[in-house]
Amino acid sequence: MTEKKISPQQVVEHMLQEDLFSKWLQIEVLAVREGYCKTQMKVRAEMINGLGITHGGIAFSLADSTFAFACNSRNNLSVALDTSINFLKPVQPADILIAEAIEIHNGRSTGLYQISITNQHEHKIAIFKGTCFRTERHVVKW
């Protein structure tokens, strides 16, 4: 029996259908291909912390979702094994954040990704690194 080829776009669309948190963040997928994803979102008032800047979890969450889309893009169900983030600049209210995930390593059981987050002025605000574990399952079943 021949396996049906599922496109990276179909995988990410399927993931987004059930991803209530990414929907709440209002993440928009700009581009996706095997091992790569680019997304964006606008910072909203309810994302601001007590210091008047965006809560760090917002940038982390955007990067984490973008990481998930990139590492699952081949329809091989993959989950986060390890993640880290370095914040470089504060995110301001109403900023538009763009996250770009680039695959560094695509192994049989693990993958390594670097996600750069910039704002609408192309200022780099954070660098996220994620390692995923690849399971034997598919994201989209046929």
ChimeraX attribute file (.defattr): number of C-alpha atoms within 10 A of each C-alpha:
attribute: neighborCount
match mode: 1-to-1
recipient: residues
	/A:1	3
	/A:2	4
	/A:3	6
	/A:4	8
	/A:5	9
	/A:6	16
	/A:7	16
	/A:8	22
	/A:9	18
	/A:10	16
	/A:11	23
	/A:12	24
	/A:13	15
	/A:14	13
	/A:15	19
	/A:16	18
	/A:17	10
	/A:18	10
	/A:19	12
	/A:20	11
	/A:21	13
	/A:22	19
	/A:23	12
	/A:24	8
	/A:25	18
	/A:26	15
	/A:27	20
	/A:28	16
	/A:29	19
	/A:30	12
	/A:31	12
	/A:32	22
	/A:33	15
	/A:34	17
	/A:35	22
	/A:36	23
	/A:37	27
	/A:38	23
	/A:39	21
	/A:40	23
	/A:41	21
	/A:42	18
	/A:43	21
	/A:44	15
	/A:45	12
	/A:46	9
	/A:47	18
	/A:48	18
	/A:49	12
	/A:50	7
	/A:51	7
	/A:52	12
	/A:53	14
	/A:54	22
	/A:55	19
	/A:56	16
	/A:57	11
	/A:58	17
	/A:59	25
	/A:60	20
	/A:61	14
	/A:62	26
	/A:63	31
	/A:64	24
	/A:65	22
	/A:66	29
	/A:67	33
	/A:68	22
	/A:69	30
	/A:70	28
	/A:71	32
	/A:72	25
	/A:73	26
	/A:74	23
	/A:75	21
	/A:76	17
	/A:77	19
	/A:78	25
	/A:79	18
	/A:80	17
	/A:81	13
	/A:82	11
	/A:83	17
	/A:84	12
	/A:85	18
	/A:86	12
	/A:87	15
	/A:88	13
	/A:89	12
	/A:90	14
	/A:91	23
	/A:92	17
	/A:93	18
	/A:94	15
	/A:95	16
	/A:96	17
	/A:97	26
	/A:98	27
	/A:99	30
	/A:100	25
	/A:101	28
	/A:102	21
	/A:103	19
	/A:104	15
	/A:105	13
	/A:106	14
	/A:107	11
	/A:108	10
	/A:109	11
	/A:110	17
	/A:111	23
	/A:112	22
	/A:113	25
	/A:114	23
	/A:115	26
	/A:116	20
	/A:117	26
	/A:118	23
	/A:119	20
	/A:120	13
	/A:121	9
	/A:122	11
	/A:123	12
	/A:124	18
	/A:125	18
	/A:126	22
	/A:127	20
	/A:128	23
	/A:129	20
	/A:130	24
	/A:131	22
	/A:132	23
	/A:133	18
	/A:134	21
	/A:135	14
	/A:136	9
	/A:137	11
	/A:138	16
	/A:139	19
	/A:140	18
	/A:141	9
	/A:142	8
